[in-house]
């Protein structure tokens, strides 16, 4: 029965981890223009979505914007049992639909003396205000109920919304500073088998549900070195996510109900900070090249502790080791303005996994990933813009056995992610 305890801890751990990681099939999808360029954006000014990538660059977004977008995650995860076993399985197909909503409000101030009509010259203020809502980690994963790893996971869904309020200020004509408050909230649902069978040979089941929330910040600097060269740096803080009243419900044979009571649990986890550096360079009047490097402080995620309101001999409080390591993400992208109304983009990135050997699970079978991207924008009118992107991700094949559960095998993941946004400029 100790196996049940361990698998619960692993499952909830990954739910919380996916709030901020690129684990499993989750990837950053915070801007369609940036998605098309390998998700580069730290050194670029790309409309209202700039507030996520660099609040300092957001200070230079010239006009007010409203942008609404969505991406569609179509993923496949293949599993093969360790040799000499021959068992294979795939996740049940599904589509995740994270969305983005961005606004920027560029205030205009009146300058100079009034002319004969009584009007004064209008100029943009030095500051820019924005509000954003996005779901960077809001997908799901599901396996057949009778698959080999059913006692670790059958199904999990995660719905998270991040709210961000941003203020960007131009310290000079070339230097921008920005800061944002971030609030994240959402819910998760997890279903797994319990290795106890009734008289009909049917295994039990455990369901874990809860809601989590936390606060953080996003700050950035932007510097326009020359007409062609721009630099950017941003910092997204560590976020402590707390769950105070999660519920655990078990369906087991009546003879075991006293060992698996329906109860509540609490936990908290410190999620990693992300530091981004970016360079943008105009190769020509129409073509811009961008490179980003992100440092993700995963070493803060060393272990996870769960406190169940009611304990039994089989359901004890948990301290589960994670031993994640710090990682880097390397990105490169290019944008070409074909004409005044049409722009095309392309990019790629390499995302290192924080999951060390011995800690892979069906929820986040971590592996190094390569992403290939493409995108385009079409200016339909003076005020209306359509942005499109497409992302293909493939993870390296990885074989591992989890040290806590003893469950292991070979994993291979890939995903196709088209996306779009509608942008109104005023």
C-alpha positions as CSV (number, residue, x, y, z in Angstrom):
1,X,0.0,0.0,0.0
2,X,3.0,2.3,0.3
3,X,3.0,2.3,-3.5
4,X,-0.3,4.2,-3.4
5,X,1.1,6.8,-1.1
6,X,4.1,7.4,-3.4
7,X,2.1,7.6,-6.6
8,X,-0.3,10.1,-5.0
9,X,2.6,12.4,-4.1
10,X,4.2,12.1,-7.6
11,X,0.9,12.9,-9.3
12,X,0.1,16.0,-7.3
13,X,3.7,17.1,-7.5
14,X,3.5,17.2,-11.3
15,X,0.2,19.0,-11.3
16,X,1.9,21.9,-9.4
17,X,5.1,21.7,-11.4
18,X,3.2,22.2,-14.7
19,X,2.0,25.6,-13.4
20,X,5.3,27.1,-14.4
21,X,7.4,24.5,-16.3
22,X,7.7,23.4,-19.8
23,X,7.1,19.9,-18.5
24,X,5.1,17.3,-20.4
25,X,3.7,18.8,-23.5
26,X,3.4,22.3,-22.0
27,X,5.3,25.1,-23.7
28,X,5.2,28.8,-23.5
29,X,2.6,30.2,-25.8
30,X,2.3,33.8,-24.6
31,X,2.3,35.6,-28.0
32,X,1.5,34.6,-31.5
33,X,4.1,36.9,-33.1
34,X,6.8,35.6,-30.7
35,X,5.7,32.0,-31.2
36,X,6.5,32.3,-34.9
37,X,10.0,33.4,-34.0
38,X,10.9,30.5,-31.7
39,X,9.2,32.4,-28.8
40,X,11.8,35.2,-28.9
41,X,10.6,38.5,-27.5
42,X,12.9,39.8,-24.7
43,X,14.5,42.4,-27.0
44,X,11.5,43.1,-29.3
45,X,8.6,45.5,-29.3
46,X,5.7,43.4,-30.7
47,X,2.5,45.0,-29.5
48,X,0.6,44.4,-26.3
49,X,2.0,40.9,-25.8
50,X,5.4,42.5,-25.1
51,X,4.2,43.0,-21.5
52,X,4.8,39.3,-20.8
53,X,8.2,39.0,-22.6
54,X,9.7,42.3,-21.3
55,X,7.8,45.0,-19.4
56,X,10.7,47.4,-20.1
57,X,10.2,47.0,-23.9
58,X,6.4,47.3,-23.3
59,X,7.1,51.0,-22.4
60,X,7.8,51.6,-26.1
61,X,4.7,50.1,-27.5
62,X,3.5,53.2,-29.4
63,X,-0.3,52.7,-29.7
64,X,-3.1,51.3,-27.6
65,X,-3.8,47.6,-28.4
66,X,-6.3,44.9,-27.6
67,X,-5.3,41.4,-28.6
68,X,-7.1,38.1,-28.1
69,X,-5.6,34.7,-29.1
70,X,-5.5,31.0,-28.6
71,X,-3.3,28.0,-29.4
72,X,-4.4,24.4,-29.9
73,X,-2.1,21.7,-28.4
74,X,-2.3,18.4,-30.3
75,X,0.1,16.0,-28.5
76,X,1.2,12.4,-28.6
77,X,3.1,10.5,-25.8
78,X,4.3,7.0,-26.6
79,X,5.4,4.6,-23.8
80,X,7.2,1.2,-24.1
81,X,7.8,-1.1,-21.2
82,X,11.4,-1.8,-20.2
83,X,13.1,-4.8,-21.8
84,X,12.4,-7.7,-21.8
85,X,8.7,-6.5,-21.7
86,X,6.9,-5.7,-24.9
87,X,4.0,-3.6,-23.7
88,X,3.4,-0.3,-25.5
89,X,0.8,2.5,-24.9
90,X,-0.1,6.0,-26.0
91,X,-2.0,8.8,-24.3
92,X,-5.7,9.2,-25.3
93,X,-5.8,11.9,-28.0
94,X,-7.0,15.3,-26.9
95,X,-6.6,19.1,-27.6
96,X,-5.5,21.7,-25.1
97,X,-6.7,25.3,-25.7
98,X,-4.6,27.9,-23.8
99,X,-5.7,31.5,-24.5
100,X,-4.1,34.9,-24.3
101,X,-5.7,38.4,-23.8
102,X,-3.5,41.5,-23.8
103,X,-4.2,45.2,-23.6
104,X,-2.0,48.3,-23.7
105,X,-3.2,51.8,-23.0
106,X,-0.9,54.5,-24.3
107,X,-1.9,57.8,-22.7
108,X,-1.5,61.0,-24.7
109,X,-0.6,64.3,-23.2
110,X,-1.2,67.9,-24.5
111,X,1.9,70.1,-25.1
112,X,2.6,73.6,-26.2
113,X,0.3,76.6,-26.7
114,X,-3.1,76.3,-28.3
115,X,-3.4,77.2,-31.9
116,X,-6.1,79.4,-33.4
117,X,-8.6,76.5,-33.1
118,X,-7.8,76.1,-29.4
119,X,-6.1,72.7,-29.9
120,X,-2.7,71.7,-28.5
121,X,-0.2,69.2,-29.8
122,X,-0.7,65.6,-28.6
123,X,2.3,63.4,-27.7
124,X,2.5,60.0,-26.2
125,X,3.2,60.0,-22.5
126,X,6.4,58.4,-21.2
127,X,4.4,55.5,-19.6
128,X,2.3,52.6,-20.8
129,X,-0.3,50.6,-18.8
130,X,-1.4,47.1,-19.7
131,X,-3.5,44.2,-18.4
132,X,-3.1,40.6,-19.5
133,X,-4.8,37.2,-18.9
134,X,-3.2,34.0,-20.2
135,X,-3.2,30.3,-19.7
136,X,0.3,29.1,-20.3
137,X,-0.2,25.7,-18.5
138,X,-3.8,24.7,-19.1
139,X,-3.9,21.3,-20.9
140,X,-4.6,17.7,-19.9
141,X,-3.3,14.1,-20.3
142,X,-5.3,10.9,-20.2
143,X,-4.5,7.2,-20.5
144,X,-6.7,4.1,-20.9
145,X,-7.9,3.0,-17.5
146,X,-6.3,-0.4,-17.7
147,X,-2.9,0.7,-19.0
148,X,0.3,-0.5,-17.3
149,X,0.8,2.7,-15.3
150,X,-2.8,3.1,-14.1
151,X,-1.7,3.0,-10.5
152,X,0.5,6.1,-11.1
153,X,-2.0,8.0,-13.3
154,X,-5.1,7.5,-15.4
155,X,-6.1,11.1,-16.1
156,X,-5.1,14.6,-15.2
157,X,-6.4,18.0,-16.2
158,X,-5.0,21.4,-15.2
159,X,-6.8,24.8,-15.8
160,X,-4.7,27.8,-14.8
161,X,-5.2,31.5,-15.5
162,X,-2.5,34.1,-14.9
163,X,-3.5,37.8,-14.5
164,X,-0.8,40.4,-15.0
165,X,-0.9,44.2,-14.6
166,X,2.0,46.0,-16.2
167,X,3.5,49.5,-16.0
168,X,6.2,50.4,-18.4
169,X,8.1,53.7,-18.3
170,X,10.6,55.4,-20.7
171,X,13.5,56.6,-18.7
172,X,14.9,58.1,-22.0
173,X,14.3,57.8,-25.7
174,X,16.3,54.6,-25.7
175,X,15.9,53.1,-22.2
176,X,12.8,51.5,-20.8
177,X,11.9,50.0,-17.4
178,X,8.8,48.0,-16.6
179,X,7.3,46.1,-13.7
180,X,4.3,43.9,-13.4
181,X,2.3,42.1,-10.7
182,X,1.3,38.5,-11.5
183,X,-1.5,36.6,-9.9
184,X,-2.1,33.0,-10.8
185,X,-5.2,30.9,-10.0
186,X,-6.8,27.7,-11.2
187,X,-7.8,24.1,-10.5
188,X,-6.6,20.6,-11.1
189,X,-8.2,17.2,-11.4
190,X,-6.4,13.9,-11.1
191,X,-7.7,10.3,-11.3
192,X,-5.6,7.2,-10.7
193,X,-6.0,3.5,-10.0
194,X,-5.6,2.0,-6.5
195,X,-4.0,-1.5,-6.4
196,X,-6.8,-3.1,-4.4
197,X,-9.5,-5.2,-6.2
198,X,-13.1,-6.0,-5.3
199,X,-14.8,-9.4,-5.6
200,X,-15.2,-8.8,-9.4
201,X,-11.5,-8.1,-9.9
202,X,-12.1,-4.4,-10.4
203,X,-9.3,-2.1,-9.1
204,X,-10.1,0.8,-6.9
205,X,-9.7,4.5,-7.8
206,X,-8.5,7.7,-6.2
207,X,-9.5,11.2,-7.3
208,X,-7.7,14.3,-6.2
209,X,-9.1,17.8,-6.8
210,X,-8.1,21.2,-5.7
211,X,-7.4,24.8,-6.4
212,X,-4.1,26.7,-6.2
213,X,-3.0,30.3,-6.3
214,X,0.1,32.4,-5.9
215,X,1.6,35.9,-6.5
216,X,4.7,36.9,-8.4
217,X,6.3,39.7,-10.4
218,X,7.6,40.3,-13.9
219,X,10.2,43.1,-14.4
220,X,12.4,44.1,-17.4
221,X,14.8,46.5,-19.0
222,X,15.0,47.4,-22.6
223,X,17.8,49.4,-24.4
224,X,17.8,50.6,-28.0
225,X,21.6,50.6,-28.5
226,X,21.3,51.9,-32.1
227,X,18.9,52.1,-35.0
228,X,19.6,48.4,-35.6
229,X,20.6,46.9,-32.3
230,X,18.4,46.4,-29.2
231,X,19.0,44.6,-25.9
232,X,16.5,43.3,-23.4
233,X,16.6,41.6,-20.0
234,X,13.6,40.4,-17.9
235,X,13.0,38.6,-14.6
236,X,10.0,36.5,-13.7
237,X,10.1,35.8,-10.0
238,X,9.7,32.6,-8.1
239,X,6.1,32.0,-7.1
240,X,4.9,30.1,-4.0
241,X,1.8,28.3,-5.0
242,X,-0.4,27.2,-2.1
243,X,-3.2,24.6,-1.8
244,X,-5.1,24.7,1.5
245,X,-8.2,22.6,1.0
246,X,-7.6,20.0,-1.7
247,X,-9.8,16.9,-1.5
248,X,-8.8,13.2,-1.8
249,X,-11.6,10.7,-2.5
250,X,-11.1,6.9,-2.7
251,X,-13.2,4.1,-4.1
252,X,-11.9,0.9,-2.6
253,X,-13.4,-2.4,-1.2
254,X,-15.4,-1.8,2.0
255,X,-12.8,-3.8,4.0
256,X,-10.2,-1.1,3.2
257,X,-12.2,2.1,3.5
258,X,-10.9,2.8,7.0
259,X,-7.4,3.0,5.5
260,X,-8.4,5.3,2.6
261,X,-10.8,7.9,4.0
262,X,-12.1,10.8,2.0
263,X,-10.1,13.7,3.4
264,X,-8.5,17.0,2.6
265,X,-4.8,18.0,2.2
266,X,-2.6,21.1,2.0
267,X,0.7,21.7,0.4
268,X,2.9,24.5,-1.0
269,X,5.6,24.6,-3.5
270,X,8.2,27.3,-4.5
271,X,8.3,27.5,-8.3
272,X,11.4,28.7,-10.2
273,X,12.4,32.1,-11.2
274,X,13.2,32.7,-14.9
275,X,15.8,35.2,-16.1
276,X,15.8,36.1,-19.8
277,X,18.4,37.9,-22.0
278,X,17.7,38.9,-25.6
279,X,19.4,40.6,-28.5
280,X,17.5,42.0,-31.6
281,X,19.3,43.1,-34.7
282,X,17.9,44.5,-37.9
283,X,19.7,42.7,-40.7
284,X,18.0,45.1,-43.2
285,X,15.1,47.5,-43.3
286,X,12.7,44.5,-43.6
287,X,14.5,41.7,-41.7
288,X,15.0,41.4,-38.0
289,X,17.0,38.6,-36.2
290,X,16.4,37.8,-32.5
291,X,18.1,35.5,-30.0
292,X,17.0,34.8,-26.4
293,X,18.5,32.8,-23.6
294,X,16.4,31.8,-20.6
295,X,17.8,30.6,-17.3
296,X,15.2,28.6,-15.2
297,X,16.0,28.2,-11.5
298,X,14.6,24.7,-11.1
299,X,16.9,23.8,-8.2
300,X,14.5,25.5,-5.9
301,X,12.2,22.6,-6.4
302,X,14.0,20.0,-4.2
303,X,11.1,18.2,-2.5
304,X,7.3,18.4,-2.1
305,X,5.5,18.0,1.2
306,X,1.8,17.0,1.6
307,X,-0.2,17.2,4.9
308,X,-3.3,15.1,4.9
309,X,-6.0,16.2,7.4
310,X,-6.6,12.5,8.3
311,X,-3.9,10.0,8.4
312,X,-4.0,6.2,8.6
313,X,-1.4,3.4,8.5
314,X,-1.7,3.4,4.7
315,X,-2.3,7.2,4.1
316,X,0.6,9.1,5.7
317,X,1.9,12.6,5.2
318,X,4.4,12.7,2.4
319,X,7.8,14.2,1.7
320,X,8.7,13.4,-1.9
321,X,12.1,14.3,-3.3
322,X,12.3,16.0,-6.7
323,X,16.0,17.1,-7.0
324,X,15.4,19.2,-10.1
325,X,18.3,21.0,-11.7
326,X,18.6,24.5,-13.2
327,X,18.2,24.6,-17.0
328,X,18.7,26.8,-20.0
329,X,16.5,27.5,-23.0
330,X,18.2,28.7,-26.3
331,X,16.0,30.5,-28.9
332,X,16.6,32.1,-32.3
333,X,14.0,33.6,-34.6
334,X,13.7,35.8,-37.7
335,X,11.1,38.2,-39.0
336,X,10.7,39.6,-42.5
337,X,8.3,42.3,-43.6
338,X,7.3,41.3,-47.1
339,X,5.4,44.6,-47.5
340,X,3.4,47.1,-45.4
341,X,0.6,44.5,-44.8
342,X,2.3,41.1,-44.6
343,X,5.0,39.8,-42.3
344,X,6.5,36.2,-42.1
345,X,8.4,34.6,-39.3
346,X,10.4,31.5,-38.5
347,X,12.5,30.2,-35.5
348,X,13.7,27.3,-33.4
349,X,14.6,26.6,-29.8
350,X,16.3,24.0,-27.6
351,X,14.7,23.4,-24.1
352,X,16.7,21.4,-21.5
353,X,14.7,19.2,-19.1
354,X,15.1,19.8,-15.3
355,X,14.2,16.2,-14.6
356,X,17.1,14.1,-13.5
357,X,17.4,10.3,-13.9
358,X,15.2,8.4,-11.5
359,X,12.4,11.0,-11.4
360,X,10.5,10.6,-14.6
361,X,6.7,10.1,-14.3
362,X,3.8,9.7,-16.7
363,X,2.6,13.2,-15.9
364,X,5.9,14.9,-16.9
365,X,8.1,12.5,-18.8
366,X,10.9,15.1,-19.0
367,X,13.3,15.1,-21.9
368,X,15.2,17.7,-23.9
369,X,13.0,19.2,-26.5
370,X,13.5,20.9,-29.9
371,X,10.9,23.3,-31.2
372,X,10.5,24.5,-34.8
373,X,8.2,27.4,-35.5
374,X,6.7,29.5,-38.2
375,X,4.3,32.4,-38.3
376,X,2.7,35.3,-40.2
377,X,0.8,38.5,-39.7
378,X,-1.6,40.3,-42.0
379,X,-2.7,43.9,-41.5
380,X,-6.3,43.8,-42.7
381,X,-6.9,47.5,-42.1
382,X,-5.3,50.4,-40.3
383,X,-6.7,49.1,-37.0
384,X,-7.0,45.4,-37.4
385,X,-4.3,42.7,-37.5
386,X,-4.4,38.9,-37.8
387,X,-1.4,36.8,-36.4
388,X,-0.8,33.1,-37.1
389,X,1.8,30.7,-35.7
390,X,2.6,27.0,-35.9
391,X,4.9,25.1,-33.5
392,X,6.2,21.6,-33.8
393,X,7.9,20.1,-30.7
394,X,9.8,16.8,-30.5
395,X,11.3,15.4,-27.3
396,X,14.3,13.2,-27.2
397,X,13.6,9.5,-26.5
398,X,14.3,8.8,-22.8
399,X,14.4,5.6,-20.8
400,X,14.2,5.7,-17.0
401,X,12.7,4.1,-13.9
402,X,11.2,6.2,-11.1
403,X,13.1,5.6,-7.9
404,X,9.9,5.9,-5.7
405,X,7.4,3.9,-7.6
406,X,9.6,1.5,-9.5
407,X,7.6,2.3,-12.7
408,X,9.7,2.9,-15.8
409,X,10.1,2.5,-19.5
410,X,10.9,4.4,-22.6
411,X,9.1,7.7,-23.4
412,X,8.8,9.6,-26.6
413,X,6.7,12.8,-27.0
414,X,5.8,15.2,-29.7
415,X,3.2,18.0,-30.2
416,X,1.7,20.1,-33.0
417,X,0.5,23.5,-31.9
418,X,-1.2,25.9,-34.4
419,X,-2.4,29.3,-33.0
420,X,-3.9,32.7,-33.9
421,X,-4.7,36.1,-32.5
422,X,-6.8,39.0,-33.5
423,X,-5.3,42.4,-32.8
424,X,-7.1,45.8,-32.6
425,X,-4.9,48.9,-32.7
426,X,-6.3,52.3,-31.8
